[in-house]
């Protein structure tokens, strides 16, 4: 699971994107490997923290677990790669 941003005006082109997964590597390891099922991590919700410096992201893992993580927005944006210019 990664992060994307889009340009604010039509045609809403992709602007920035993650170059690698933003979720811990350990969620891609474990007993699922032995039964040849791909790892599935999916976002379920996102909200801005009142401090406006963090987001809260809820996500599911393998249809068995749910997680909520607090992500620093500046740190997240520092990991994104530019895809298109919005001008």
N, C-alpha and C positions, 0 to 999 in steps of 0.2 A: 504494500500500500504506500502510495506516495502523495505528494501535494502538487496542485496545479493552480495557476492564476490565469485569468483571461483579461484581455484588453477591455476597457469599460464601454466602448462604443462599437456598434455594428461594424464589421461582421463578427465581433467578439472572438478574435483570434487568440490562440494559445500564446501566452506571454512568457511565463516561467514554469518550470517543472522540476521535480525531483530527479536527480541522476541515479539515485539508489533508494531502496526502501527506507522509510522513516521509522519503522517498527523494529524492536530488538531482534537480533539474529536468532535468539533462543526460541522464538515462536515459529521458526522454520526447521526445528529439529524435534526428534522424539519418535514415539512409536508409530506415527502415521506413515513414516518412511517404509516400514516393513510390510504394509498392506497396499502399497503403491497408490495412495490417494494424495493428490496434490494438496498442499497447505492452502487454506483459505482464510484470509484476513479481510474483513469488510467493514467499512465505516457505517455507523448507524445514526450518528448525530454529532453536531458541533455547535458550540456556543462561545461567545466572547466573554471573558472574565470581566467583572466590573473594573479591574485595574487597567483594562484595555492593553495589557502587555502580554497576555496569555490567552490561549484558547483551551477549552475543554473538549476533548474528542472521545466519543464512545465508539467502541468497535467490537465486533464479534470475532471469535477464533474457532474454526473447525465446527461450527454449529454446536459447540459444547460450552463455551465460556464467553462471558462479556467482560469488557475492561473499560475503564475510564482513565485517560491520561491528561495531564496538564502540560501544554507545550508552550515554550517561550516563542513568541511571534518573531522577534528579531533573529533568534537562533535558527528558526525554521527558514526564514527568508534568506539567510546567509548561505544555506545549502542548495538553494534553487539555481538552476541553469537557465539563462535567457534563450528563448526559442524564437521569438519575434519581437520587433519593436512596435509599440502601440501608436506611434505618431503617424 
